Amino acid sequence: MPRGGARAGAGRKPGQRNAKTLELLKQAAALGITPLQVMLENMKTCYVSGDLQGAHKAAVDAAPYLHAKLVSSQVTVRRPDEMSDDELIAAIAVDEALAKRGIEAARYDWEKGFYRERAQEAAAAD
């Protein structure tokens, strides 16, 4: 019988809540109010009473639950002199097809072949 070390399938699965978190969720459900509701009510009370600093603190605490964080993304820009003839022809075909429909041409991800797919769709639609 092996001893020690990691075993396949052992332990809590990723993303599952632990027992303490589940207990707190049950208690909150029994009260009929969530922590977010408390933060928002506190923000509203502070704001109405003129306590802008308190309202600001409550708003900062509640914001992550209401608004998604902005994520930085990487953008790859390729100049025409870096593209093959086939890629340029596909780009022109897409731009012309979009222009016919009155839609402003957009930049697409070359690595996923998006231009080629759109060029084929545009050619099929004409």
N, C-alpha and C positions, 0 to 999 in steps of 0.2 A: 504494500500500500504506500503510494507516494506521500511524502510529508512536506509541508511548507510550499511556498511559491504560489503563483497564480494558477487558478484552475478555470478551465473553459466553462462559461455560463454562470460562474459564481458572482455574487454581489449584486448590488442594485444596478439596474440598466441605466445607461446615460439618458438624462432628461427626466427620469422619474423623481418624484418628490420624496424626501425622507419623512419619517414618522412625525417629527416635530412640526414640519411644515404642514403636513396633512391635519394634524391636531389644531394648529392655529387657523387653518382654513375652515375647519368645522366650527370652531368657536366664533369666528367672524360671521359665518352663515347663520349660526344660532342667534347672534345679536341682530342680524338683519342689516348690518352696515359694514362697509369695507373700509380699509385704511385710506383708500383714495377718496372716498366720500368724506371722511373726516378731514383730510387735507384740504379738499375743495371748500368744505363748509367753514373751516378755519380761515382760509383765504378770503372768503366772502365776508365773514364777520369782521375780520381785521380791516378790510377795505372800507366797509360801510362805516365803521367807527373812526376812520381816518388814520389808522395805524398802517401807513404804506410800507414801512419796513417789515412788519409782521406779514402783511399780505404778500410782499415780495418773497420772503422766505418760504411761505407756504406754496407759492406759485413755482418756485425753483424745485421744491420737494416733489410736487405733483407732475411737473413737466415731463419727466421720463416715462410716465405711465400714459401720457396723452399724445405725445409727439415723438415720432421716430427720429433717431439720430441721423444726421447727414453722414454719408459714407463717401470717402474719397474714391475716385475711380481712375483707372489708367486709360488714357485716350491715345490711340495710335493713329498718327496722321502720316499718310504717304503722299509724296509729291508725284505728279504725273511722270517725271523722269525716273522714278523708282518702280513704276508699274510695267508689267508686260503688255504687249500689244493686245492680247486677249482681255486682260483686265481693263484696259482703256476702252476697248470697244464695248465691253459690257457696261461700264460706267456711263458711257455716252448713250447707250440704248436705254438705260434706266432713266437717265435725266430727260431724254427726249419723250419717253412714254409718260413720265410724271408731268412734264411741261404741257403735254397734250391734254391732260386731265386737269390742269390748273393747280397742281399741287407743287409746292416748292420742293426741289430736289434736296434730299438729305444725304448725309455721309453714312455709309454702311460698313460693317465689319468685313474686311476682305478675307480674313482667315476662315470665317464660317461660310464663305461663298455666297453671302447674302446678295451681292450685286448680280451674280450669275442667275440665282433663283428668281430675283425680281425681273431680270431681263427676259427670262423665259416666260414668266407670267405676263409681262407686258406685251411680249410678242404674240402670245397666245390670245390675249384679249383684243388685239388689233385686227 
